[in-house]
Amino acid sequence: MRTRLVITALFLLLPIGPSSSAARSADPSIADGPRIIRPQETVSDVVVRGRRLEVLGRVEGSILVMGDDAIIEGRVDGDAIVLGGDLIQRRQGFIGGDVIVIGGRYQRAAEAPALHPSSKIIEIREYGQSLRESFRHPWRAILVPQITPAALGQRALGLLLYFLIALLMIALMPSPINRAIRMVRRHSGRLGLFGLLALSLLFIVLLVIVRFLPMALAVPMTLFVWLLWFGAYLLGSLAVHVVIGRWIQSRLVRSPTPSTIMALLYGMVVIAILSTLPIIGLMTLLVLVTLSLGVALRLPFRSPELGA
């Protein structure tokens, strides 16, 4: 049960997923006021985003609360997972599985039933406020990004890691990288459309896998699809960064042999700046992702139309 909850959370975490207002009528976990499991009420797995969960009855499964607190006064047979909030176990509260709290605290009353000896407790208190805001207002963080020292530090570390991976990819497979760069320069519009269709298909496939396949198949297939997407993004975005950087080089440096590494750096700086701007950042991310998917999916096919 825990694994299916975590997979479901992947879709709820995505910025393009349903917002609090848009999904309110269709998703009972996204609404005003706390979600209450009343006494004598029995439900299965519970996923709540952006509001408090109070368990007074019984959950025959696990709970996942994102962006607020979970209060256990009844019974949770499975795991209790809280992201961006506190998990409070009152004296009558029972938790049958693991306890995972990220961005909050696990508070257990002295009289509360003890966890099973095999149960694990994972508690990470950092980033509580940022996680809470991200889950409660997912669109605000994207449309109006906040520039703080912590956010800038995380962005710098992410760019450094990306740059090191990009250098490794350039050294290990220079020929595919050069072909990808030519494709972006010549047919960016066509690749973007192809990538947008592929991105839509990717989400449909993931939803079908999570909803209809048995757990033994859903977990490895979901991980496999996400790994493929991540690899495609790395390859395609590298080509996009280099193309942008070479355009800047052509304006700044008149050199017959422009440096690919410097072009990569120029492109990364431009994308990083654009991604911090309200609304423009979201559009930049969407263009980068769709172009990256289009490049990665068209690269294996030597098509004269794409100049490969």
N, C-alpha and C positions, 0 to 999 in steps of 0.2 A: 504493500500500500504506500509506503514511504516513497518509493521510486516514482510511482505514478503521480504523486503529489508534486514531487520535484520537477518532473517533466511538464506538468500543467503550469507550474510556476514560470517556466521558461517563456511561455506564451504571454502570461500576465506581465512579465517583466519587460517585454518588448515594447518600445515606444510606439510602434504602429498598431499595438493591440488596442482593445476597447478602452476608452477613457471613462472616468467616473460618471460623467453626465450622459455620454452616448449609450452606455450599456446598462443604465440603471433599470430600465424596464425589462430587460432580458436576463440580467444576471442578479440574483438575489444577494450575492455577496458584495455588490457595489451599490450602496444606498446610504441614506442618512440614518444616523442612530446606530446603536450597537446591534450586533447579530447575537441573538439570545437563543440558546437551546434550553427550553423550559423543562422544569421537573416533569417526569413521566414521559418526556419526549425522547425518541430514539431515532438517530439519523446515521447515515454512513459518513464517508470522508467529507470534511468541511474545509473549504478554501475561502478565505476572507481577505479582501484588500481594502485598505484605507479606513477601516473602522474596527472598533473593539469587538472581541468575541467573548461571550460569557457562556460557559458550559455549566448548566444547572442539571441537565438530564444526562443522557448517555450518547456517546459517539462510538459506534461500532466500526472504528477505523482510526484514521489519523486526522490531525488538524494542521492547517497551514495558515498563519496570520501574517499579513504583510502590511507594515505601516502603522500598526497600533498594538495594543496589549491584548493578551489572552488571559482570562481569569477562569480557573478550573475549580469549580465547586462540586461538580458531578463526576462523571466517569469518562475517560478517554482510553479506549482499549489499545490503540496504536500509539504512534509517535506524536509528539507535540513540537511543532516547528514554528518559531516566531522570528520574523525578519524586520528589524526596525521597530522594536517594541519589547515590553517586558512580558515574561511568563510568570503568572502568579498562581501558585497552587495552594488553595485554602485547605483547612484542616480536614474537610470531607472530600477533597479532590483526589482522584486516582488517575495515574498515568501508567499505562501498561507497557509502553515502549520507550524509545530513546527521547531525550530532551535536547533540542537544538535551538539555541538563541543567539542570533547574530545582530549586533547593534542594540543590545538591551541586557537585561539581567534576569536570572532565574531566581525567583523568590518562593521559597517553600516554607509553609508553616511547620512549626515543630511537631504538631500533632498529626500532620498529613501522612497518609500511607507512604511507606518507602517505595522507591523504584525497585523493579526486579533486579537481582544481582547481575544479570547479563546486560542490562540497559546501560547506555552511554549518555553522558552529559557533555555537551559541547556548548561553551559560552564564550562569545567574543563581544565585548562591550563597546568597541570602537565603532565610529561612523554611524551611531544610532540616529542622530538628528538628520543627517543627510539621507539615510535610507528611508526614514519616516516621510520626509518631504518628497522623495522620489516616488514612493508608492502612492502617496495621497494625491500628488499633483504631477503625474508623469509628463504631461504636455508642457508644464511650466518650465521644467528643467531643460526642455529641448527648444522651445520657442523663445524663452528668455533665460539663457544660461547665465549663471552667476560666476563672476571672475573673483575667486578668492585665492589666497596663498596655497591652501591645501589642494584646490582644483588645479592650479597651475603646476604644482609639484607633481601631481598624479599624471597630468598631461605630458610633462617633460619626461617622466619615467617611461610612459607608454611610447612616446616618440623615439626614445633611445632604444628600447627593445625592438620596436619595428625597424629602426635603421639597421641594427645589427643583423636581424633576420634577413632584411633586404640585401645587405652585403653578401651574406652567405648564399642567397639564391642567385645573385649575379655571378658569383664565382663558380657555382656548381652547374648552372645551366644558362650560359650566356646566349646560346642560339635561340631557345624559346623566348627569352626575355626580349631579344632584339626583334623577333617576329611580332611579339605582343605590342611593342612600341610602335612598329610600323602600322599595325592594325588600328591602334587608337588614333594615330595621326591622320590616316586616310579615311576611316569609316566610323568615326565616333558616334554619329547619330544612329546608324544602323545597329551598332553594337549595343548602344543604350536601350533601344527598343527590344532587342533580343534578350538583354539582361533583365529588363522589367518583366517580360513574360516568364522568364526562368525563375525570377524571384517569387512571382505569384504561384507558380507551380510548386516551388519548394515548400511554401507554407501550406498549401493544400495537401501535399504528400505527408508532411509532418503531422498535420491534424488528423489525417486518416490513420496514420501509424499509431498515434497516441490513443485514439478513440476506439479503434476496432481490433487491433492486433493483440494477441496475448502478451502478458508482461515479459515473458522470456524472449519474445521477438521484438517487442516495442522498444525496450531499453537499448540493445545493441544497434538496432537499425537507426534509432534517433541519434545516438552518438556518432554513428558512421556518417549520416547525412550532414550533421553539423561540422564534422571534421572536413568533409569534402567542401562544404561551403567556406570554411575558414581558409583552406588551402587555395580555393579559387579566388577569394578576396585578396589574399596576400599577393598572388601572382598578378591579378588584374590591376590592383591599386598601385603596385610598383610601377607598372607601365604607365599608368595615368600620371603619377607623380613625376616620372622622368620626362614625359611629353610636356607637361607644364613647365618643368625646370628648364628644358631646352629652349622653350619659347622665351623664357626670361633671359637665358644666356644669349640668345640671338640679339636681344635688345641691349644687353649690358657689355658682353664680351665678344669681340670679333675674333674668333679662333677657328681655324680649319678643323681642329680635332677637339670638340667640346667634351669636357669630362662628364661621364655618366654619373659618377658619385656626386659631383657638385650639382648636377641637374636634379638628382634625387633629393638633395638637401633643399634646393630652392623650392621644389614642388611640395615637399613636406611642410616647409614654413608657410607657403601660401595656403595650403589646405587647412593647416592648424589655425591660421588667423581667421579664415572664412568660417570655420566650424564653431568659433566662439561668438559669432554674430547672431542676434535674434532672427529667426525665420530663415535667413540666408544659410545659417549653419545646418538646419534640417534639410534644405534643398541641396546643399553641397554634399551632405552624407548620402542622400538618396541617389544623386548622380554618380557619386564615387562607387557605391555598392552595385548599381545596375551596370555601369560600364565594366566594373571588375568581373561580374558574373558573365557578361557578354564576351569579354576577352577570353576568360578561362574556358568557356564552353565552346567557343569557335576555334580556339587555338589548335586543337588536335586535327582539325579538318583543313586540308590544304585547298582552299577555295580561291580560284582566280579572282572572284568578285571582291574578296577581301584583301587581295594583294598579299596573301601569305605565301 
